Amino acid sequence: MSLYWLTLLLLMLAACALFVLPAWRNHGVDRHQRDALNKAFYHQRLQELEEDEAQGTVAERPEMVRELQQTLLADIPDAETGNARAPVSRWVLLPGVLLLICVTLGVYLKTGGLTQLTAWTQVQASLPQLRARMMDPQAKPLSMEELARLGLGIRSSLQQDPQNLNDWMILGRIGMVLNNVTTATQAFQHALQLAPTNEEVRLSYAEVLTRSGDAEDNREGGALLQEMQQQDGSNLRILALLAFNAWEQQHYAQAIDAWQTMLPLLPAGDARVEKITHSIAQAKAAAGEQAGSLPLTISLSAAAEKMLPPGGVMYISVSDGLSPVPVAVKRVPPGHFPLSLTLDDSNAMMPDRLLSAQHQVKVRVRISRDGSANPQSGDWFGESAVTPYDGHQSVSVEVNQQQR
């Protein structure tokens, strides 16, 4: 920092010197030396006239001598006349120097990024402390602003030490936390160049590619994950990322395969089992491979049709006929009746109670006037009878009752 300010001071002095020296030099010309030069020129010219007259090339020498004398008198004013103009003081240059300094500093403060420079200096000073807090599991977690400052400090450090693999990895993770895909991708790319066989580096790079909004990045990340799965087929993190990547690219069969591979690797009672089971059901539904579905036909009674509230919301719930807890739920705006739609495992309330696993179903349809999920007085509803179900039956429901 001191070198920066020293450089700025030297540049300012150089600018002032360029302003002052020309005027200083011109002011310093000795008038007496100029007069002596004029006299020397006069005598040299007289000598030339004598030589020209001796050679016969000049016939009017006296007249030319008088012209030279008049010219000399005009160039050398009489010092005793008191008409010689006093030299201008050198101090008149001071306002110009001050103006130059003020304009230069003003332009720099406006466009030179002094605020950013000061912030960068503060970040550099606080970098060791931020590093220590990040590495200490007992310390207070860094805020988003502090993470951004830490990232800036690490980027600056990497300018001096671009071979620091650990800092590239930290910068990449900070970029992911801050949702800065560009920073994260570039950081992990540098890390991969330094350690192309490091599994953690490859996995981190694949993860940021998978979470990118660029389809080409997703494809590249998927190819890297498949290569890593062939080398380590039981790595849960690789399988989870592979499933997510396939889901995002709508490769549902590949996503299902990855999730199904994960299930036997998880310990009993692991909370991830429910999430994975639900994800598998959603992927099957999206791929049209659902084991079972429930086609519904919903109609209105004449009384309900007359009193159908505008802007209402229709709630459809499917139970097993024994427990009041729904197996599947769907929320749709009322349309033209009779209304036909289909429920499947993607509408399941819990991943361990799928619609396709039920042997009997009961359907309840309620039209809420204000969109509330809880039944309100005046809502119209209808229920079906308990119907045996093997994944292929269809159910019809008539909305014909009003909530008391």
Stockholm file with secondary structure:
# STOCKHOLM 1.0

chainA/1-404         MSLYWLTLLLLMLAACALFVLPAWRNHGVDRHQRDALNKAFYHQRLQELEEDEAQGTVAERPEMVRELQQTLLADIPDAETGNARAPVSRWVLLPGVLLLICVTLGVYLKTGGLTQLTAWTQVQASLPQLRARMMDPQAKPLSMEELARLGLGIRSSLQQDPQNLNDWMILGRIGMVLNNVTTATQAFQHALQLAPTNEEVRLSYAEVLTRSGDAEDNREGGALLQEMQQQDGSNLRILALLAFNAWEQQHYAQAIDAWQTMLPLLPAGDARVEKITHSIAQAKAAAGEQAGSLPLTISLSAAAEKMLPPGGVMYISVSDGLSPVPVAVKRVPPGHFPLSLTLDDSNAMMPDRLLSAQHQVKVRVRISRDGSANPQSGDWFGESAVTPYDGHQSVSVEVNQQQR
#=GR chainA/1-404 SS CHHHHHHHHHHHHHHHHHHHHHHHHHHTCCHHHHHHHHHHHHHHHHHHHHHHHHTTCCSCHHHHHHHHHHHHHHHSCCGGGSCCCCCCCGGGGHHHHHHHHHHHHHHHHHHSCHHHHHHHHHHHHHHHHHHHHHHCTTSCCCCHHHHHHHHHHHHHHHHHCTTCHHHHHHHHHHHHHTTCHHHHHHHHHHHHHHCTTCHHHHHHHHHHHHTSSCHHHHHHHHHHHHHHHHHCTTCHHHHHHHHHHHHHTTCHHHHHHHHHHHGGGSCTTCTHHHHHHHHHHHHHHHHTCCSCEEEEEEEECHHHHHTCCTTCEEEEEEECSSCSSCSEEEEECCCSSSEEEEEEGGGBSBTTBCGGGCSEEEEEEEEESSCCSSCCTTCEEEECCCEECSSCCCEEEEECEECC
#=GC SS_cons         CHHHHHHHHHHHHHHHHHHHHHHHHHHTCCHHHHHHHHHHHHHHHHHHHHHHHHTTCCSCHHHHHHHHHHHHHHHSCCGGGSCCCCCCCGGGGHHHHHHHHHHHHHHHHHHSCHHHHHHHHHHHHHHHHHHHHHHCTTSCCCCHHHHHHHHHHHHHHHHHCTTCHHHHHHHHHHHHHTTCHHHHHHHHHHHHHHCTTCHHHHHHHHHHHHTSSCHHHHHHHHHHHHHHHHHCTTCHHHHHHHHHHHHHTTCHHHHHHHHHHHGGGSCTTCTHHHHHHHHHHHHHHHHTCCSCEEEEEEEECHHHHHTCCTTCEEEEEEECSSCSSCSEEEEECCCSSSEEEEEEGGGBSBTTBCGGGCSEEEEEEEEESSCCSSCCTTCEEEECCCEECSSCCCEEEEECEECC
//
